[in-house]
């Protein structure tokens, strides 16, 4: 695991992914509010 900041971590796997999973992204975190861009969409 490589630390990228105090609140974010990057985890890399050394095993190749199956073709159908390549290019995917997973984000896990806590909801911390709605930023300005999405506030405008929601209004």
C-alpha positions in Angstrom: 0.0 0.0 0.0 1.3 3.4 -0.9 0.1 6.4 1.2 -0.9 9.3 -1.0 -2.2 11.6 1.8 -3.4 11.3 5.4 -7.0 10.5 4.3 -6.3 8.5 1.0 -4.5 5.3 0.3 -3.6 3.7 -3.1 -3.6 0.0 -3.2 -2.0 -1.8 -6.1 -2.2 -5.5 -7.0 0.6 -7.4 -8.7 -1.6 -10.1 -10.2 -3.0 -9.3 -13.6 -6.8 -8.6 -13.7 -9.1 -10.7 -15.9 -10.0 -8.9 -19.1 -13.5 -8.1 -18.1 -12.3 -6.2 -15.0 -9.6 -4.1 -16.6 -10.1 -0.4 -16.6 -12.4 -0.5 -13.6 -12.1 1.8 -10.6 -13.3 1.3 -7.0 -13.7 4.2 -4.6 -14.6 3.6 -0.9 -15.1 6.5 1.4 -17.3 8.6 3.6 -19.8 11.0 2.2 -18.6 14.5 3.2 -21.2 16.7 1.5 -22.1 17.8 -1.9 -19.5 19.9 -3.8 -20.5 23.0 -5.8 -20.8 21.3 -9.2 -23.3 18.7 -7.9 -25.1 21.4 -5.9 -25.9 23.2 -9.2 -27.1 20.0 -10.7 -29.4 19.2 -7.7 -30.8 22.8 -7.8 
